[in-house]
Amino acid sequence: MEILGKILRTVSLAILFGGSVAIVFAAIVLVNAAKSHGVSVATAAAANAPVFIIYSKVNLVFGLLLLVGEGLDYATRKAWNKPTIAQYACSLLCVASTMIFALGVVPPMERLLPTLSTNPQSAQEFHQIHESSRAVFGATIMLALASLVLPIFGALKAGDAKSETESA
């Protein structure tokens, strides 16, 4: 079970970090390309919105798998250290940010999408939600990265047990 937990954790964090960065990078490139061809930013953003809507579901699934992976690690962990606590905190906050994005931010954006080009009020509301989504999506990226690199600092070690050379 411990190995399964580590696999779920690592794969989930890799998708949450790498996939999210790739989606943001693609959106920036596509919007800039559209702008260079005379397309408005709102029209380009509306064209890219379905990618974020679909990816929010992928993010949510991998957020839940991260929760399972960390839960399996938690169930078998016997000793704790500060990097372990930081890893769990980052992972739980990352899961929360994926839930906020997929369940709180994306549904109103999806609802506004059909009227985005015809209703200025919808466009304004969409823009406000989009601005908040940047913070939530950015938090997912940063928290996934932090949780992914914390094992370098000893988060997955068994604990603070001293080695024989330290105790001598």
Secondary structure as GFF3:
##gff-version 3
##sequence-region A 1 168
A	DSSP	alpha_helix	2	14	.	.	.	ID=ss1
A	DSSP	pi_helix	15	19	.	.	.	ID=ss2
A	DSSP	alpha_helix	20	36	.	.	.	ID=ss3
A	DSSP	alpha_helix	41	76	.	.	.	ID=ss4
A	DSSP	alpha_helix	82	99	.	.	.	ID=ss5
A	DSSP	pi_helix	100	105	.	.	.	ID=ss6
A	DSSP	alpha_helix	106	112	.	.	.	ID=ss7
A	DSSP	three_ten_helix	113	115	.	.	.	ID=ss8
A	DSSP	alpha_helix	120	149	.	.	.	ID=ss9
A	DSSP	three_ten_helix	150	153	.	.	.	ID=ss10
A	DSSP	alpha_helix	164	167	.	.	.	ID=ss11
###
